[in-house]
Amino acid sequence: MGDDKNEKPKSVEELLKLLSTADNDSATQQRSTEDYKFWKTQPVPKLEEKIDSEGPIDSSKTPDDIPDKPLPLLPEFEWVTVDINNSEELEDVYQLLYNHYVEDSDATFRFKYSHEFFKWSLKPPGWLKEWHVGVRVKATGKLVAFIAAVPTHLKLNSSGKNIPSVEINFLCIHKKLRGKRLAPVLIKEINRRVNKRDIWQALYTGGVVLPSPVSTCRYTHRPINWSKLYDVGFSHLPANQTKASMLAYYSLPPNTKTEGLRPMTLKDLDATFDLFVKFQSRYTLVPDYSKDEFAHWTLGSVDGAKSNVIRTFVVEDAATGKITDFFSYYLLPFTVLDNPHHDELGIAYLFYYASESGFDTGSKEKLDQYKLRLKSLINDALITAKADDVDVFNCLTSQDNPLFIEECKFGAGDGYLNYYLFNYKTLPIPGGIDSKTKEVTHSQGSGIGVVLF
Ligand SMILES: CCCCCCCCCCCCCC(=O)SCCNC(=O)CCNC(=O)[C@H](O)C(C)(C)COP(=O)(O)OP(=O)(O)OC[C@H]1O[C@@H](n2cnc3c(N)ncnc32)[C@H](O)[C@@H]1OP(=O)(O)O
């Protein structure tokens, strides 16, 4: 965690880094597109390319041009469509990801995806079963690889283009099958299935540097339960501090401060959606959600049942009844292995938010007012997250996050997240960090207005 240079982040940070940066080292950085055996064959911009115009890279195909059958696998494996409505099949995905997705080198922490988390992230409105693609061992039925697409529309506010797309996520191969070029086969298969539905663009993120990121954001972390983070080895005690001083520094008031703050309900949907749509125009790359999609992503379900994965709060003006602000975050804990005191770490990730105070930030005075409002809202998010047993609150340098990161005591981590568009060229989008030093640019936000898991 970067709030103190003396802290030496260990396993949790390492885990996030694996998810977010993987081989973000200088050796990888120096690869040219020609070194990417698979990616150099795909419709993505080259690393060396200077982009001067925006638009699809290959727009020559129709669904009829796309093969009806997947590429062949080795005879002992078979393609499957995973039915996540079937609890046994969902459990297969859970087990594959739990055991093989991302792990720190000590195997101390693992992402604790839940069935509910998968249902939320893999079943937004318009989801298709055939886009949950697996590879099973024919003899045993064991699921050994997975990749998923969910439908979305992306909007590039730079050009006003609306792009029917998918988000690709949860690419995972069993550890024993790594390095065997199965990933390109999975990517081609999900591409085939998506193309068959006449969709030709995709958004995906990753730590790996591939041809070619449209933006790069950095992870930042805000300790909430510092002593627990210290106990499990996430936070370290800086030489010039005491445990008491660290606890005092990260302590939070018991109650939220914003007047009219309360959990969002279905009856807030119309007003919150309008606020969101208007607010999102400040970023370059945003999801163009329908109201149904927005309801799914902010409420989890529209049947009134409390979600265990997504929290959304609105601010209602007492005098006018108007929704003036909202924020949301999702919960994705870590399992802590082999620790005598703790078996779980509560983790929240900032998701979407909006504030009327962001509509006019033209003057310094207005910008300062907006920054103050953001600080106050995010502090309240930390307080509500604490009540949900969250131990650390993470956010990227996407959206306007750099405007409150320092003020709200988030520390810059080692993890970077690259954003990619498949089959679409666009000018580079600022990711809230300096392109050379990679430090958070506190004076301005980023152009990335979309959040993936
Ligand atoms: C229009 C619709 C389009 C749809 C498709 C849009 C594109 C979607 C793209 C996918 C977005 C996924 C978003 C997420 O889910 S990001 C999460 C990725 N998953 C993990 O990190 C989990 C743990 N790791 C694994 O399970 C494996 O290591 C994976 C599966 C990642 C690679 O397996 P393995 O280690 O056994 O490798 P290989 O021998 O089979 O294959 C090597 C080739 O694969 C390229 N590689 C490695 N990692 C990634 C990566 N994260 N994105 C894209 N490509 C990647 C690599 O550069 C090399 O190509 P090239 O260097 O030779 O060229």
The ligand as an SDF file (V2000), in Angstrom:
LIG
                    3D

 63 65  0  0  0  0  0  0  0  0999 V2000
  -16.0950   -9.5140  -30.5520 C   0  0  0  0  0  0  0  0  0  0  0  0
  -15.8360  -10.5300  -29.4890 C   0  0  0  0  0  0  0  0  0  0  0  0
  -14.3440  -10.6630  -29.1410 C   0  0  0  0  0  0  0  0  0  0  0  0
  -14.0980  -11.6240  -28.0190 C   0  0  0  0  0  0  0  0  0  0  0  0
  -12.6240  -11.8040  -27.6520 C   0  0  0  0  0  0  0  0  0  0  0  0
  -11.9880  -10.5180  -27.1620 C   0  0  0  0  0  0  0  0  0  0  0  0
  -10.5870  -10.7920  -26.5870 C   0  0  0  0  0  0  0  0  0  0  0  0
  -10.6420  -11.3660  -25.1780 C   0  0  0  0  0  0  0  0  0  0  0  0
   -9.2720  -11.5990  -24.6290 C   0  0  0  0  0  0  0  0  0  0  0  0
   -9.2930  -12.2900  -23.2680 C   0  0  0  0  0  0  0  0  0  0  0  0
   -9.6160  -11.3350  -22.1270 C   0  0  0  0  0  0  0  0  0  0  0  0
   -9.5880  -12.0290  -20.7910 C   0  0  0  0  0  0  0  0  0  0  0  0
   -9.9390  -11.0980  -19.6430 C   0  0  0  0  0  0  0  0  0  0  0  0
   -9.7020  -11.8470  -18.3340 C   0  0  0  0  0  0  0  0  0  0  0  0
  -10.3900  -12.7420  -17.9880 O   0  0  0  0  0  0  0  0  0  0  0  0
   -8.3140  -11.3390  -17.3830 S   0  0  0  0  0  0  0  0  0  0  0  0
   -8.0650  -12.6690  -16.2410 C   0  0  0  0  0  0  0  0  0  0  0  0
   -7.1100  -13.6730  -16.8040 C   0  0  0  0  0  0  0  0  0  0  0  0
   -7.0570  -14.8690  -15.9670 N   0  0  0  0  0  0  0  0  0  0  0  0
   -6.1150  -15.1100  -15.0560 C   0  0  0  0  0  0  0  0  0  0  0  0
   -5.1840  -14.3520  -14.8690 O   0  0  0  0  0  0  0  0  0  0  0  0
   -6.3040  -16.3910  -14.2740 C   0  0  0  0  0  0  0  0  0  0  0  0
   -5.0210  -17.1820  -14.0660 C   0  0  0  0  0  0  0  0  0  0  0  0
   -4.3600  -17.4640  -15.3410 N   0  0  0  0  0  0  0  0  0  0  0  0
   -4.7770  -18.3690  -16.2560 C   0  0  0  0  0  0  0  0  0  0  0  0
   -5.7900  -19.0500  -16.1000 O   0  0  0  0  0  0  0  0  0  0  0  0
   -3.9230  -18.4990  -17.5180 C   0  0  0  0  0  0  0  0  0  0  0  0
   -2.6220  -18.0670  -17.2470 O   0  0  0  0  0  0  0  0  0  0  0  0
   -4.5030  -17.7020  -18.7180 C   0  0  0  0  0  0  0  0  0  0  0  0
   -5.8580  -18.2980  -19.1290 C   0  0  0  0  0  0  0  0  0  0  0  0
   -4.6720  -16.2270  -18.4100 C   0  0  0  0  0  0  0  0  0  0  0  0
   -3.5350  -17.8220  -19.9080 C   0  0  0  0  0  0  0  0  0  0  0  0
   -3.3060  -19.1540  -20.1820 O   0  0  0  0  0  0  0  0  0  0  0  0
   -1.8150  -19.7420  -20.3470 P   0  0  0  0  0  0  0  0  0  0  0  0
   -0.9520  -19.0490  -19.3720 O   0  0  0  0  0  0  0  0  0  0  0  0
   -1.8960  -21.2120  -20.2820 O   0  0  0  0  0  0  0  0  0  0  0  0
   -1.3740  -19.2700  -21.8160 O   0  0  0  0  0  0  0  0  0  0  0  0
   -1.5470  -20.0810  -23.1870 P   0  0  0  0  0  0  0  0  0  0  0  0
   -0.3060  -20.8640  -23.4780 O   0  0  0  0  0  0  0  0  0  0  0  0
   -2.8000  -20.8630  -23.2030 O   0  0  0  0  0  0  0  0  0  0  0  0
   -1.6780  -18.8860  -24.2420 O   0  0  0  0  0  0  0  0  0  0  0  0
   -0.6730  -17.9250  -24.3540 C   0  0  0  0  0  0  0  0  0  0  0  0
   -1.2530  -16.7550  -25.1040 C   0  0  0  0  0  0  0  0  0  0  0  0
   -2.3240  -16.1890  -24.3290 O   0  0  0  0  0  0  0  0  0  0  0  0
   -2.0540  -14.8070  -24.1200 C   0  0  0  0  0  0  0  0  0  0  0  0
   -2.6100  -14.4040  -22.8060 N   0  0  0  0  0  0  0  0  0  0  0  0
   -2.1750  -14.7380  -21.5920 C   0  0  0  0  0  0  0  0  0  0  0  0
   -2.9390  -14.1650  -20.6460 N   0  0  0  0  0  0  0  0  0  0  0  0
   -3.8940  -13.4620  -21.2910 C   0  0  0  0  0  0  0  0  0  0  0  0
   -4.9700  -12.6510  -20.8690 C   0  0  0  0  0  0  0  0  0  0  0  0
   -5.2270  -12.4290  -19.5660 N   0  0  0  0  0  0  0  0  0  0  0  0
   -5.7550  -12.0830  -21.7920 N   0  0  0  0  0  0  0  0  0  0  0  0
   -5.5210  -12.2810  -23.1060 C   0  0  0  0  0  0  0  0  0  0  0  0
   -4.5030  -13.0340  -23.5750 N   0  0  0  0  0  0  0  0  0  0  0  0
   -3.6920  -13.6150  -22.6670 C   0  0  0  0  0  0  0  0  0  0  0  0
   -0.5380  -14.7060  -24.1340 C   0  0  0  0  0  0  0  0  0  0  0  0
   -0.1210  -13.3750  -24.3780 O   0  0  0  0  0  0  0  0  0  0  0  0
   -0.2160  -15.6470  -25.2690 C   0  0  0  0  0  0  0  0  0  0  0  0
   -0.4840  -15.0130  -26.5170 O   0  0  0  0  0  0  0  0  0  0  0  0
    0.7480  -14.4290  -27.4090 P   0  0  0  0  0  0  0  0  0  0  0  0
    1.5900  -13.6180  -26.4640 O   0  0  0  0  0  0  0  0  0  0  0  0
    1.4800  -15.6150  -27.9100 O   0  0  0  0  0  0  0  0  0  0  0  0
    0.1130  -13.6150  -28.5020 O   0  0  0  0  0  0  0  0  0  0  0  0
  1  2  1  0
  2  3  1  0
  3  4  1  0
  4  5  1  0
  5  6  1  0
  6  7  1  0
  7  8  1  0
  8  9  1  0
  9 10  1  0
 10 11  1  0
 11 12  1  0
 12 13  1  0
 13 14  1  0
 14 15  2  0
 14 16  1  0
 16 17  1  0
 17 18  1  0
 18 19  1  0
 19 20  1  0
 20 21  2  0
 20 22  1  0
 22 23  1  0
 23 24  1  0
 24 25  1  0
 25 26  2  0
 25 27  1  0
 27 28  1  0
 27 29  1  0
 29 30  1  0
 29 31  1  0
 29 32  1  0
 32 33  1  0
 33 34  1  0
 34 35  2  0
 34 36  1  0
 34 37  1  0
 37 38  1  0
 38 39  2  0
 38 40  1  0
 38 41  1  0
 41 42  1  0
 42 43  1  0
 43 44  1  0
 43 58  1  0
 44 45  1  0
 45 46  1  0
 45 56  1  0
 46 47  1  0
 46 55  1  0
 47 48  2  0
 48 49  1  0
 49 50  1  0
 49 55  2  0
 50 51  1  0
 50 52  2  0
 52 53  1  0
 53 54  2  0
 54 55  1  0
 56 57  1  0
 56 58  1  0
 58 59  1  0
 59 60  1  0
 60 61  2  0
 60 62  1  0
 60 63  1  0
M  END
$$$$
